[in-house]
């Protein structure tokens, strides 16, 4: 009986990992796509804060599942939030480059 519980818990953990990997790939692809859109700096800042919060939460969730990649995702999420308030990052061209870079990192890590 104890052996069955262990297998079941590992299966649930695997399903959680697959869900976070899918979300990471989706967010990474979305950031790459958004970097080619012509967004204003205000739209880009709201977008980056929202995505930064989501990526940070995903990173913490992934790290809680004993995956070291979660730390990297957490730092990328924090960077997305902090970079919004750096004056030189507010310009749309630099913000788009930041989104492209962060999107590539998130997609590769996922």
Secondary structure, DSSP 8 states (H G I E B T S, - for coil): -HHHHHHHHHHHHHHHHHHHHHHHHHHHHHHHHHTTS---HHHHHHHHHHHHHHHHHHHHHHHHTT-THHHHHHHHHHHHHHHTTSGGG-SHHHHHHHHHHHHHHHHHH-
